[in-house]
Amino acid sequence: MPIDDAHALVIGISRYAHIAHLRSTQDAEDVAAVLRDPACCGYPPAAVRTLIEDQATRAAILDALDALARDARDGSTVFIYYSGHGARAAAGGDSRFYLVPVDATNASRDELDRTAISNTELAARLRVIRAGRLTVVLDCCRAAAVADPRLAEAVAPLGQGRGRSVIAASRATDYSYELPGERDSVMTGCLIEGLRGAARGVGGVIRICDLFQYVQEHVVALPIDQHPVFKAELEENYPVAQLRGGAPEPLALPPPLDAARYDAFLSYCHADPDDRAWVSGVVVPYLEGLGLKLCVEHRDFQLGRPRLPQVEAAVTGSRYTVTVLSPAYLASAYEAFDELLAAHNAIATREPRLIPVIRRACQLALHTRMTEALDASNDAEVPAALQRLALALRQSPHLRLDG
């Protein structure tokens, strides 16, 4: 399943012009290959730009970042990978982190400012990339100096997308290692394994949190002192790759852990034809086909009885309330009442019982944006989204809060 609106910049440097060489690896070439692989990430080959060895000058890297800012749109997916030296310099209590291009010199901080790319400069370039999903992978020593607020702010603003994240190969004081005889560095090797299917997620895709968990667990298990770091601001645990072949494994749900009458009450705008058709024709058949018990207003409410008491009974009798969010839903006073009831029930029990599902793009209220939502706005990703929803509905709210 190729990703049509995807863009990548892959940078790999080992043989520097003016500073010490790194052990030669195939990191950048292998990352670019897995991004282009239609059975994995499926990026359009022409949209994966590589800057390797002497191509990766300071000017070329900055030009490539500017090109991403021109090409990416609000719905784009952008992946930026860097393998090379990482430098850190301090003066007057001010520390800066640098990506080191092939033509950089490092005799002084002034030279690094002039010939390398500081976290301040990198942050400025990232901030103007409008991608809905932006992933930055830094495989270099001291990579976690991305915790510096100037770069953290650049990857964080949710107003620019549903997910922006950094995977750093090492802590601010750590090195990034390559093992003798291996084709790729330790972190990049694990990253590629994860993208090729080892970081198995739900629903036939690999998501950013699953990918980092796989990388982190496998790197720290090795007899080296290296600790990958994850910095992210997420509205969703967004997909970065599909499993090889793209087919999800059969889903087996655990039994319910409580005596709730329903697994979920589905709150949606039943007066809107598109919302009702999606809930009735897609969501309900899939979830009930797995054995979940649902309360659906247009089917299960008794005719002739007041609606609001039935809504209250549905919310309090369900493990979760699932709100299907769309512009029509948010314009409906009744559906807003459903959501408030679910939020009240969560406060009363100290357990999170509301699961927002974004079906169509809409302007969400602040309290909804503060709750992790399931994005089902892309039809191609609906099967994976519904698998995640099904598994969540069989989890205890108390366990989800603690976990």
C-alpha positions as CSV (number, residue, x, y, z in Angstrom):
1,M,0.0,0.0,0.0
2,P,2.1,2.9,-1.2
3,I,2.0,6.2,0.7
4,D,1.3,8.8,-2.1
5,D,2.0,12.0,-0.2
6,A,5.2,11.0,1.6
7,H,8.6,12.7,1.5
8,A,11.9,11.7,3.0
9,L,15.4,13.1,3.4
10,V,18.1,10.6,4.2
11,I,21.6,11.8,5.1
12,G,24.6,9.6,5.7
13,I,28.2,10.7,6.3
14,S,31.2,8.7,7.4
15,R,34.2,10.1,5.5
16,Y,34.5,13.8,6.5
17,A,36.6,16.3,4.7
18,H,38.2,18.0,7.7
19,I,37.5,15.9,10.8
20,A,37.8,12.3,11.9
21,H,36.2,9.6,9.8
22,L,33.5,7.3,11.2
23,R,33.5,3.6,10.4
24,S,31.9,3.1,7.1
25,T,28.3,1.7,7.1
26,Q,25.4,1.3,4.7
27,D,23.0,3.1,7.1
28,A,21.6,5.8,4.8
29,E,21.4,3.5,1.7
30,D,19.5,0.9,3.8
31,V,17.1,3.3,5.3
32,A,16.3,4.8,1.9
33,A,15.7,1.3,0.5
34,V,13.2,0.4,3.3
35,L,11.4,3.7,2.9
36,R,11.0,3.0,-0.9
37,D,10.1,-0.6,-0.5
38,P,6.4,-1.0,-1.5
39,A,6.0,-3.9,0.9
40,C,7.2,-1.8,3.9
41,C,7.0,2.0,4.0
42,G,6.0,2.4,0.4
43,Y,7.3,6.0,-0.1
44,P,7.3,7.1,-3.8
45,P,10.9,6.4,-4.9
46,A,11.3,9.9,-6.3
47,A,10.2,11.5,-3.0
48,V,13.1,9.8,-1.1
49,R,16.1,12.2,-1.4
50,T,19.5,11.0,-0.3
51,L,22.6,13.0,0.6
52,I,25.4,10.6,1.1
53,E,29.1,11.3,1.9
54,D,30.4,14.3,-0.1
55,Q,26.8,15.2,-1.2
56,A,25.9,16.0,2.4
57,T,27.4,19.5,2.6
58,R,25.9,22.1,4.9
59,A,24.3,24.0,2.0
60,A,22.8,20.8,0.4
61,I,21.3,19.7,3.7
62,L,19.7,23.1,4.4
63,D,18.5,23.3,0.8
64,A,16.9,19.8,1.1
65,L,15.1,20.9,4.4
66,D,13.8,24.0,2.6
67,A,12.5,21.8,-0.2
68,L,10.6,19.6,2.3
69,A,9.0,22.8,3.6
70,R,7.9,23.7,0.0
71,D,6.7,20.3,-0.9
72,A,4.9,19.1,2.2
73,R,1.3,19.9,2.9
74,D,-0.9,19.5,6.0
75,G,-1.7,15.9,5.1
76,S,1.9,14.9,4.2
77,T,4.1,12.3,5.9
78,V,7.7,13.4,6.3
79,F,10.7,11.2,7.4
80,I,14.1,12.8,8.1
81,Y,17.1,10.5,8.9
82,Y,20.6,11.6,9.8
83,S,23.7,9.4,10.3
84,G,27.0,11.0,11.1
85,H,28.8,13.0,13.7
86,G,26.9,14.8,16.4
87,A,28.7,17.6,18.3
88,R,28.0,19.6,21.4
89,A,29.7,22.8,22.4
90,A,29.3,25.0,25.4
91,A,30.2,28.7,26.1
92,G,29.0,31.0,28.8
93,G,26.5,28.4,30.2
94,D,24.9,28.0,26.7
95,S,25.2,24.5,25.2
96,R,24.4,23.8,21.5
97,F,24.0,20.6,19.7
98,Y,25.1,20.2,16.1
99,L,24.6,18.0,13.1
100,V,28.0,17.9,11.4
101,P,27.9,18.1,7.5
102,V,30.7,16.5,5.5
103,D,32.4,19.9,4.9
104,A,32.3,21.1,8.6
105,T,35.2,22.1,10.7
106,N,35.2,21.8,14.5
107,A,38.3,23.7,15.8
108,S,36.1,26.0,17.8
109,R,32.4,26.8,18.6
110,D,32.6,29.7,16.2
111,E,33.6,27.3,13.4
112,L,30.8,24.9,14.3
113,D,28.3,27.7,14.2
114,R,29.6,28.7,10.8
115,T,30.1,25.3,9.2
116,A,27.8,22.8,11.1
117,I,24.0,22.9,11.7
118,S,23.0,23.9,15.2
119,N,19.9,22.8,17.0
120,T,18.6,26.4,16.7
121,E,19.0,26.3,12.9
122,L,17.6,22.8,12.6
123,A,14.6,23.8,14.7
124,A,13.9,26.8,12.4
125,R,13.9,24.6,9.3
126,L,11.7,21.9,11.0
127,R,9.2,24.4,12.3
128,V,8.1,25.5,8.8
129,I,7.5,21.9,7.5
130,R,3.7,21.6,7.5
131,A,3.5,17.8,7.5
132,G,0.8,16.1,9.4
133,R,3.3,13.4,10.4
134,L,6.9,14.4,10.9
135,T,9.5,11.9,12.1
136,V,13.1,12.8,12.7
137,V,15.7,10.0,13.3
138,L,19.2,11.1,14.5
139,D,21.8,8.3,14.6
140,C,24.7,10.2,16.0
141,C,26.6,10.6,19.3
142,R,24.9,12.9,21.9
143,A,21.7,12.8,19.9
144,A,19.4,13.3,22.8
145,A,20.6,16.9,23.1
146,V,17.4,17.3,21.0
147,A,15.9,17.8,24.4
148,D,17.1,21.4,24.1
149,P,13.8,23.5,24.1
150,R,14.6,25.1,20.7
151,L,14.5,21.8,18.9
152,A,11.8,20.3,21.1
153,E,9.5,23.2,20.3
154,A,10.1,22.6,16.5
155,V,8.9,19.0,16.6
156,A,6.1,19.6,19.1
157,P,3.4,22.0,17.8
158,L,0.3,20.0,17.3
159,G,-1.3,22.8,15.3
160,Q,1.0,21.6,12.4
161,G,-0.1,18.0,12.4
162,R,-1.2,14.8,14.2
163,G,2.2,13.7,15.2
164,R,5.8,15.1,15.3
165,S,8.5,13.0,16.9
166,V,12.3,12.5,17.2
167,I,14.0,9.2,17.7
168,A,17.5,9.8,19.0
169,A,20.1,7.1,19.0
170,S,21.7,8.1,22.3
171,R,21.5,10.2,25.4
172,A,23.1,13.6,25.5
173,T,26.2,12.0,27.1
174,D,26.2,8.7,25.1
175,Y,27.9,7.5,22.0
176,S,26.2,5.8,19.0
177,Y,27.9,2.5,18.3
178,E,28.7,0.4,15.3
179,L,29.7,-3.2,15.9
180,P,32.5,-4.8,13.9
181,G,31.4,-6.8,10.8
182,E,27.8,-5.3,10.9
183,R,26.5,-3.6,7.8
184,D,24.6,-0.9,9.8
185,S,25.1,0.9,13.1
186,V,23.4,-0.6,16.1
187,M,20.4,1.8,16.2
188,T,19.9,1.9,12.5
189,G,20.0,-1.8,12.2
190,C,17.2,-2.1,14.8
191,L,15.3,0.7,13.1
192,I,15.4,-1.1,9.7
193,E,14.3,-4.4,11.3
194,G,11.4,-2.7,12.9
195,L,10.3,-1.0,9.7
196,R,10.5,-4.3,7.9
197,G,8.0,-5.9,10.2
198,A,9.7,-6.8,13.5
199,A,8.0,-3.9,15.3
200,R,4.6,-5.5,14.9
201,G,1.6,-3.3,15.6
202,V,-2.1,-3.7,15.4
203,G,-4.0,-3.9,12.1
204,G,-1.3,-4.5,9.5
205,V,0.7,-1.3,10.2
206,I,3.7,-0.3,12.3
207,R,3.2,2.8,14.4
208,I,5.8,5.3,15.7
209,C,5.5,4.2,19.4
210,D,5.8,0.5,18.4
211,L,8.8,1.3,16.3
212,F,10.6,3.1,19.1
213,Q,9.8,0.4,21.6
214,Y,11.3,-2.2,19.4
215,V,14.4,-0.1,18.8
216,Q,14.9,0.8,22.4
217,E,14.4,-2.7,23.8
218,H,16.8,-4.3,21.3
219,V,19.6,-1.6,21.6
220,V,19.7,-1.6,25.4
221,A,19.8,-5.4,25.4
222,L,23.2,-5.4,23.8
223,P,26.5,-5.2,25.8
224,I,27.0,-1.5,25.0
225,D,26.3,1.7,26.9
226,Q,23.7,3.2,24.5
227,H,20.2,4.3,25.3
228,P,17.9,5.6,22.5
229,V,15.6,8.5,23.5
230,F,12.1,9.3,22.2
231,K,10.7,12.9,22.1
232,A,7.2,13.3,20.7
233,E,4.0,15.3,20.6
234,L,1.2,13.1,19.4
235,E,-2.5,13.2,18.8
236,E,-2.2,9.6,17.7
237,N,0.3,6.8,17.6
238,Y,0.6,7.3,13.9
239,P,1.6,4.7,11.2
240,V,5.1,4.9,9.8
241,A,5.1,1.6,7.8
242,Q,2.9,-1.4,7.0
243,L,3.7,-4.9,7.9
244,R,5.4,-6.8,5.1
245,G,2.5,-7.8,2.8
246,G,0.2,-5.4,4.6
247,A,-2.1,-8.1,6.0
248,P,-3.1,-7.9,9.6
249,E,-3.0,-11.0,11.7
250,P,-6.3,-12.5,12.8
251,L,-7.6,-10.6,15.9
252,A,-8.4,-12.5,19.0
253,L,-10.1,-10.5,21.7
254,P,-9.6,-11.2,25.4
255,P,-12.7,-11.8,27.5
256,P,-14.2,-8.9,29.3
257,L,-12.7,-8.1,32.7
258,D,-15.8,-6.7,34.3
259,A,-19.6,-7.0,34.3
260,A,-20.4,-4.0,32.1
261,R,-23.6,-4.6,30.1
262,Y,-22.0,-3.2,26.9
263,D,-18.5,-3.0,25.8
264,A,-19.3,0.4,24.3
265,F,-22.1,3.0,23.6
266,L,-21.6,4.4,20.1
267,S,-22.3,8.2,20.1
268,Y,-22.5,9.7,16.7
269,C,-24.7,12.0,14.6
270,H,-27.4,9.6,13.4
271,A,-29.1,12.4,11.5
272,D,-26.1,12.7,9.2
273,P,-26.3,10.2,6.3
274,D,-22.5,9.7,6.0
275,D,-21.9,9.2,9.7
276,R,-24.9,6.9,10.1
277,A,-23.9,4.8,7.0
278,W,-20.3,4.4,8.3
279,V,-21.3,3.4,11.8
280,S,-24.1,1.1,10.6
281,G,-22.3,-0.4,7.6
282,V,-18.7,-0.5,8.8
283,V,-18.1,0.0,12.5
284,V,-21.0,-2.0,14.0
285,P,-20.7,-5.1,11.7
286,Y,-16.9,-5.3,12.4
287,L,-17.0,-4.9,16.1
288,E,-20.0,-7.1,16.7
289,G,-18.5,-9.7,14.4
290,L,-15.7,-10.0,16.9
291,G,-18.2,-10.6,19.7
292,L,-18.3,-7.1,21.2
293,K,-21.6,-5.9,22.7
294,L,-22.6,-2.5,21.5
295,C,-25.4,-0.1,22.4
296,V,-26.4,1.8,19.2
297,E,-29.0,4.5,19.6
298,H,-31.0,4.1,16.3
299,R,-31.2,0.4,16.9
300,D,-31.3,-0.2,20.7
301,F,-33.2,2.8,22.2
302,Q,-36.9,2.2,22.9
303,L,-39.4,4.1,20.7
304,G,-41.6,6.6,22.5
305,R,-39.4,6.9,25.6
306,P,-37.5,10.1,26.4
307,R,-34.1,10.1,24.8
308,L,-31.9,11.7,27.5
309,P,-32.5,9.1,30.2
310,Q,-31.7,6.4,27.7
311,V,-28.5,8.1,26.8
312,E,-27.5,8.2,30.5
313,A,-28.3,4.6,31.0
314,A,-26.3,3.7,27.9
315,V,-23.3,5.6,29.0
316,T,-23.3,4.3,32.6
317,G,-24.0,0.7,31.5
318,S,-21.1,0.7,29.0
319,R,-17.4,0.2,29.7
320,Y,-16.6,3.0,27.2
321,T,-18.4,5.6,25.2
322,V,-17.1,5.9,21.7
323,T,-17.7,9.3,20.1
324,V,-17.6,9.4,16.3
325,L,-16.3,12.9,15.6
326,S,-17.3,14.9,12.5
327,P,-18.5,18.4,11.8
328,A,-22.1,17.2,12.0
329,Y,-21.5,15.6,15.3
330,L,-19.9,18.7,16.9
331,A,-22.9,20.8,15.6
332,S,-25.4,18.6,17.5
333,A,-26.3,19.5,21.1
334,Y,-27.5,16.0,21.8
335,E,-24.2,14.4,20.9
336,A,-22.3,17.0,23.0
337,F,-24.5,15.9,25.9
338,D,-23.5,12.3,25.3
339,E,-19.8,13.3,25.5
340,L,-20.3,15.2,28.7
341,L,-22.1,12.3,30.3
342,A,-19.1,10.0,29.4
343,A,-16.7,12.5,30.8
344,H,-18.7,12.8,34.0
345,N,-18.7,9.1,34.3
346,A,-14.9,9.0,34.0
347,I,-14.5,11.7,36.7
348,A,-16.9,9.8,39.0
349,T,-15.0,6.5,38.7
350,R,-11.5,8.0,38.2
351,E,-11.2,5.9,35.0
352,P,-10.9,7.1,31.4
353,R,-14.1,5.9,29.6
354,L,-14.3,8.2,26.6
355,I,-12.6,7.1,23.3
356,P,-12.9,9.8,20.5
357,V,-12.8,8.5,17.0
358,I,-12.1,11.1,14.3
359,R,-14.1,10.2,11.2
360,R,-13.9,13.5,9.4
361,A,-11.6,16.5,10.0
362,C,-13.2,18.9,12.5
363,Q,-12.2,21.6,15.0
364,L,-12.0,19.9,18.3
365,A,-12.6,21.5,21.7
366,L,-9.6,21.7,24.1
367,H,-10.8,19.0,26.4
368,T,-11.2,16.6,23.4
369,R,-7.7,17.5,22.1
370,M,-6.3,16.5,25.5
371,T,-7.7,13.0,25.1
372,E,-5.9,10.6,22.7
373,A,-8.1,10.1,19.7
374,L,-8.3,7.3,17.2
375,D,-7.9,8.7,13.6
376,A,-10.2,6.9,11.2
377,S,-10.4,9.7,8.6
378,N,-8.3,7.9,6.0
379,D,-10.4,5.0,4.5
380,A,-7.2,3.0,3.8
381,E,-6.3,3.0,7.5
382,V,-9.8,2.2,8.8
383,P,-9.2,-1.6,9.2
384,A,-6.2,-1.0,11.4
385,A,-8.0,1.7,13.4
386,L,-11.0,-0.6,14.1
387,Q,-8.6,-3.4,15.3
388,R,-7.1,-0.9,17.7
389,L,-10.5,0.2,18.9
390,A,-11.7,-3.4,19.4
391,L,-8.7,-4.3,21.6
392,A,-9.2,-1.1,23.6
393,L,-12.8,-1.9,24.3
394,R,-11.9,-5.1,26.0
395,Q,-9.3,-3.5,28.2
396,S,-10.3,-2.3,31.7
397,P,-10.3,1.5,32.0
398,H,-8.3,1.1,35.2
399,L,-5.6,-0.9,33.4
400,R,-5.5,1.6,30.6
401,L,-5.0,4.5,33.0
402,D,-2.2,2.7,34.9
403,G,-0.5,1.4,31.8
